[in-house]
Amino acid sequence: MPSPPATDTVHPPAPRTTVLRDPAFARLWSGTTASGLATWALPFILGLAVLDGSLTAAGLGLVLATRTVGFLAAVPVGGILADRCSRRAVVRWSGIAAALATPFLAVGLGGSTLLMAAAAAVVGAGQGACRPAFQALTAEVVDPPLRQQANAAMTFSVRVSTLVGPGLTALLSTVAGTGVLLLGTGLLWLVAALLPPPGAPRAVGVSVRAPFHVEFADGLREARRHPWFMAGLGALTAVIATGYSATGVLLPLVSRDHYGTEVVLAAALTAYTAGALAGAVLVARWRPRSQGWAALAGLACYGFAPLSLLFATDPVVVIAAYVLAGVGIELFNVPWFTAAQREVEPGKLARVSSLDFLFSYGLAPVGLALIAPAAQAFGIEAVLATCALLCFLAPALAALAPGARDFRTREMA
């Protein structure tokens, strides 16, 4: 009996269970990792330049300050442009601008601090403009069920960069000068510019655009439409401006005065990064029922860092507190980014993300600038106690906002 004719059965592709096997995401992850390495390496390389005498401490402060100014000025502009046109194009031109400005840092080294400051402003602008574009591009490249994994992988790469970047840079400095290392960061910016994949096609045919300030205000209205986002952003800003500043300014003083060694400082910072790496791995898969509340509880864990410095406890307690703070910050960051990508209107996501970076990271230098005078005026113990209290209180208040329980926006009828 003849066999029935063969038929070609087309089966739909099985849904991906991990974002790590997606070639498009691999390109995006590699691009963001390159930008992260370039961002975190620059201050360390400039610090090496101070040590070898090719840059003064005052020059270092000026260069880093202009980079911060460029970052803050470009973040809202980058958010608007990334919502107007291709997110990939904004990433590309931002990275290219940073890459082209980097050689002028090397040229000015040992000669013109003003040239270095101007170049650093452009590098900072490239860094600031690409941040909201990367956030929005992730939402275009990655399917919704896998975005939490994707954001966890992104933040994991950032933490690895901060952990191995200084040591790797110091190792490279034994065979290459600081000028060559600066040029290396320019190559990293080129990778960040050229490697990310295209996102979703953008709308065409719009001939009239609103002025920049109108589109920025439109993004602000979109952010205010999500009460949980505004409350969470306020809590994040408070924690960074206080807990992060306590780590940056007061931890070195406590390490020196209470323990008589810088080992506690190095161990605490390493513990924080190790905790953040563990948190990123955990949150890639963990889905608590009340994810927003769990994320805010994680954010509140940063309060244990200044609290551990308040008393002359055993160094192990300080290290454990910083591990807990690191785990907690990623338990917040990853669901926070994922919720914004899910809840915010796609055409306004980059602008809302720019508000996130502008307020949370933009106010961090203010906290760093004020905490040392406050410690002199009121004492280190009073400042540490206030920082710890605000780190605990701000997320608790944010948890009361509508939609904060699961980071979801419920429209009123």
C-alpha positions in Angstrom: 0.0 0.0 0.0 1.6 3.3 -1.0 2.5 5.7 1.7 0.6 9.0 1.9 2.4 11.9 0.3 4.7 13.9 2.5 3.4 17.2 3.6 5.4 20.2 4.9 4.1 21.2 8.3 5.2 24.6 9.4 5.4 24.9 13.2 5.5 28.3 14.9 8.8 29.0 16.6 8.8 28.0 20.2 8.8 31.0 22.5 12.1 32.0 24.0 12.6 31.1 27.6 15.8 33.1 28.1 16.7 36.5 26.6 20.4 35.5 26.6 19.9 33.4 23.4 18.5 36.4 21.4 21.2 37.7 19.0 19.6 41.2 18.9 19.7 41.4 22.7 23.2 40.2 22.7 24.2 43.1 20.5 22.2 45.5 22.7 23.8 44.1 25.9 27.3 44.4 24.5 26.7 48.0 23.5 25.4 49.0 26.9 28.3 47.1 28.5 30.8 49.0 26.4 29.2 52.3 27.3 29.2 51.3 31.0 32.9 50.4 30.9 33.8 53.6 29.2 31.8 55.6 31.7 33.3 53.9 34.8 36.8 53.8 33.5 37.2 57.5 32.8 37.3 58.8 36.4 39.8 56.0 37.3 42.1 56.8 34.4 42.0 60.5 35.2 42.9 59.5 38.8 45.9 57.7 37.5 46.8 60.9 35.6 46.8 62.8 38.9 49.1 60.2 40.4 51.7 60.4 37.6 51.6 64.3 37.7 50.0 64.9 34.2 46.8 66.3 35.8 46.3 68.3 39.0 43.7 67.5 41.6 41.9 70.8 40.7 42.0 69.8 37.0 40.5 66.4 37.8 37.6 68.1 39.7 37.0 70.5 36.8 37.0 67.7 34.2 34.6 65.5 36.2 32.4 68.5 36.9 32.0 69.4 33.2 31.3 65.8 32.4 28.5 65.8 34.9 27.1 69.1 33.5 27.2 67.7 30.0 25.4 64.6 31.2 22.6 66.5 32.9 22.1 68.9 30.0 21.9 66.1 27.5 19.6 63.6 29.4 16.3 65.5 28.7 17.4 66.4 25.1 18.3 62.7 24.5 14.9 61.6 25.8 13.1 63.9 23.5 15.1 62.9 20.4 14.7 59.2 21.2 11.0 59.7 21.3 11.0 61.7 18.1 13.1 59.4 15.9 15.0 56.2 16.0 16.3 55.2 19.4 19.1 53.3 17.7 20.1 56.5 15.8 20.2 58.5 19.1 22.5 55.8 20.6 24.7 55.8 17.5 25.2 59.6 17.3 25.6 59.9 21.1 28.3 57.3 21.1 30.1 58.7 18.1 30.1 62.2 19.8 31.7 60.7 22.9 34.2 58.7 20.8 35.2 61.8 18.8 35.6 63.9 21.9 37.7 61.4 23.8 41.0 61.9 21.8 40.9 65.6 22.9 41.1 64.4 26.5 44.3 62.7 25.7 45.6 65.7 23.7 44.9 68.0 26.6 46.5 65.7 29.2 49.5 67.5 30.6 48.8 70.6 28.7 45.4 72.2 28.5 42.9 71.5 31.3 40.4 73.7 29.5 40.5 71.5 26.4 40.0 68.4 28.6 37.1 70.1 30.3 35.4 70.9 27.0 36.0 67.4 25.7 34.7 65.9 28.9 31.5 67.9 28.6 30.9 66.4 25.1 31.7 62.9 26.5 29.2 63.5 29.3 26.6 64.7 26.8 27.0 61.5 24.8 26.7 59.5 27.9 23.6 61.4 29.0 21.8 61.3 25.7 22.2 57.6 25.2 20.9 56.5 28.6 17.1 57.1 28.0 17.6 55.8 24.4 19.0 52.6 25.6 16.1 52.2 28.1 13.6 52.7 25.3 15.5 50.5 22.8 15.4 47.6 25.3 11.6 47.8 25.3 11.6 47.6 21.5 14.1 44.8 21.1 12.9 42.5 24.0 9.5 40.9 24.3 7.6 41.9 27.4 7.8 38.5 29.2 11.6 38.6 29.0 12.2 42.2 29.9 12.9 41.6 33.5 15.6 39.1 32.6 17.0 41.6 30.1 17.1 44.4 32.6 18.7 42.1 35.1 21.4 41.2 32.6 22.0 44.9 31.9 22.5 45.8 35.5 24.6 42.7 36.0 27.0 44.0 33.3 27.1 47.4 35.0 28.1 45.8 38.4 30.7 43.6 36.8 32.2 46.7 35.1 32.4 48.5 38.5 34.0 45.4 40.1 36.6 44.5 37.5 37.0 47.9 35.7 39.4 49.6 38.2 41.6 46.5 38.6 41.7 45.9 34.8 42.5 49.6 34.2 45.3 49.5 36.8 46.7 46.4 35.2 46.7 48.0 31.7 48.4 51.1 33.1 51.5 49.0 33.7 51.9 48.6 29.9 50.2 51.7 28.5 50.1 55.3 29.4 47.1 57.2 30.6 46.7 58.8 27.1 46.5 55.4 25.5 43.9 54.3 28.1 41.8 57.3 27.4 41.8 56.5 23.7 40.7 53.0 24.7 37.6 54.5 26.2 36.9 56.2 22.9 37.0 52.7 21.2 34.5 51.5 23.8 32.2 54.4 22.8 32.5 53.4 19.2 31.4 49.8 20.1 28.5 51.3 22.1 27.5 53.4 19.1 27.7 50.8 16.3 26.8 47.5 17.9 23.2 47.9 19.1 20.5 46.4 16.8 17.6 48.4 15.2 14.5 48.8 17.2 10.8 49.0 16.1 10.1 51.2 13.1 9.3 54.8 14.0 6.3 56.7 12.8 6.9 58.6 9.6 5.1 61.5 8.0 5.0 63.9 10.9 6.1 67.2 9.5 5.4 69.5 12.4 7.1 69.0 15.8 6.3 70.8 19.0 9.1 72.8 20.6 11.5 70.9 22.9 10.0 72.4 26.1 6.5 71.4 25.0 7.6 67.8 24.4 9.5 67.7 27.7 6.4 68.9 29.5 4.4 66.2 27.7 6.8 63.6 29.0 6.4 65.1 32.5 2.6 64.8 32.2 3.0 61.2 31.2 5.1 60.5 34.2 2.6 62.2 36.5 -0.1 59.9 35.0 1.6 57.1 37.0 1.5 57.9 40.7 3.6 54.9 41.6 6.4 56.2 39.3 6.5 59.7 40.8 6.5 58.3 44.3 9.2 55.8 43.5 11.3 58.4 41.8 11.0 60.6 44.9 12.1 57.7 47.1 15.0 56.8 44.8 16.2 60.4 44.7 16.1 60.6 48.4 18.0 57.4 48.9 20.7 58.3 46.4 21.1 61.8 47.7 21.5 60.6 51.3 22.6 56.9 51.5 24.8 57.1 48.4 26.3 60.4 49.7 27.0 58.8 53.1 28.9 56.0 51.3 30.8 58.4 49.1 31.8 60.9 51.8 31.4 59.5 55.3 32.4 55.9 54.8 36.1 56.8 54.2 36.1 58.9 57.3 34.5 56.2 59.5 36.9 53.6 58.0 39.9 55.8 59.0 38.7 57.2 62.3 36.8 54.2 63.8 38.8 51.3 62.4 42.2 52.9 61.7 42.4 51.3 58.3 41.2 51.8 54.7 40.5 48.0 54.5 37.0 48.5 55.8 36.3 51.1 53.0 37.5 48.7 50.3 35.7 45.7 51.8 32.4 47.6 52.1 32.5 48.9 48.5 33.4 45.4 47.2 30.6 43.9 49.4 28.1 46.3 47.9 29.0 45.4 44.4 28.9 41.7 45.2 25.5 42.1 46.8 24.3 43.9 43.7 25.5 41.1 41.5 23.6 38.6 43.7 20.5 40.8 43.6 20.6 41.0 39.8 20.8 37.2 39.5 18.0 36.7 42.0 15.6 39.3 40.5 16.1 37.9 37.0 13.7 35.0 37.9 12.0 36.1 41.1 8.4 37.4 40.7 6.9 38.2 44.1 3.2 38.7 44.3 3.5 42.4 45.3 6.5 43.2 43.2 6.3 47.0 43.8 6.3 46.7 47.5 9.1 44.1 47.4 11.1 46.5 45.2 10.6 49.4 47.6 11.5 47.2 50.5 14.7 46.4 48.6 15.4 50.1 48.1 14.9 50.7 51.8 17.7 48.2 52.6 20.2 50.9 51.6 19.4 52.5 55.0 21.4 49.7 56.7 24.6 51.1 55.1 24.6 54.4 57.0 23.1 52.7 60.0 26.0 50.3 60.3 28.4 53.3 60.3 26.6 55.0 63.1 28.1 52.8 65.8 31.6 51.4 66.1 30.5 47.9 65.3 32.5 44.9 64.1 33.7 45.4 60.5 31.7 42.2 59.6 28.5 44.1 60.4 29.5 46.9 58.1 30.3 44.5 55.3 27.0 42.6 55.8 25.1 45.8 55.7 26.6 46.8 52.4 25.9 43.3 50.9 22.3 43.8 51.9 22.2 47.3 50.4 23.6 46.0 47.2 21.1 43.2 47.0 18.3 45.6 47.8 19.2 48.2 45.2 18.9 45.6 42.4 15.7 44.2 43.8 14.4 47.8 43.2 16.2 48.7 39.9 15.2 45.8 37.7 11.4 45.8 38.5 11.5 49.6 38.3 12.9 49.7 34.8 10.7 46.8 33.7 7.5 48.5 35.0 8.3 51.7 33.2 8.8 49.8 30.0 5.5 48.1 30.5 3.3 50.9 31.8 4.6 54.1 30.1 3.2 55.0 26.7 5.9 53.7 24.2 6.1 57.0 22.4 7.0 58.8 25.6 9.2 56.2 27.3 12.5 57.8 26.6 11.3 61.1 28.0 10.0 59.5 31.1 13.3 57.6 31.5 15.2 60.8 31.1 13.3 62.2 34.1 14.3 59.2 36.0 18.0 59.7 35.3 17.8 63.5 35.6 16.3 63.6 39.1 17.8 60.5 40.7 21.4 60.9 39.4 21.2 64.6 38.9 20.7 65.4 42.5 23.4 63.0 43.7 26.1 65.6 43.3 24.0 68.0 45.5 24.0 65.4 48.3 27.7 64.8 47.9 28.4 68.6 48.1 26.2 69.1 51.2 26.9 66.1 53.3 30.5 67.1 54.4 29.4 70.6 55.6 26.5 69.1 57.3 28.8 66.6 59.1 31.0 69.5 60.2 28.0 71.5 61.5 26.0 68.7 63.2 28.4 65.9 63.6 28.9 62.6 61.6 26.6 60.6 63.9 23.6 63.0 63.4 24.1 63.0 59.6 24.4 59.2 59.4 21.2 58.8 61.6 19.3 61.3 59.3 20.5 59.5 56.2 19.5 56.1 57.5 16.1 57.4 58.6 15.4 59.0 55.2 16.5 55.8 53.4 13.9 53.8 55.4 11.2 56.4 55.4 11.1 57.5 51.7 10.4 54.0 50.3 7.8 53.4 53.0 5.9 56.6 52.0 6.2 55.7 48.3 4.6 52.4 49.0 1.4 54.3 49.9 1.0 55.7 46.4 -1.7 54.3 44.1 -0.4 51.4 42.1 2.8 51.1 44.2 2.0 47.6 45.3 2.7 46.1 41.9 4.0 49.1 39.9 0.9 49.3 37.8 -1.2 52.2 36.7 -4.9 51.9 37.2 -6.8 54.4 35.1 -9.8 56.0 36.7 -13.1 55.5 34.9 
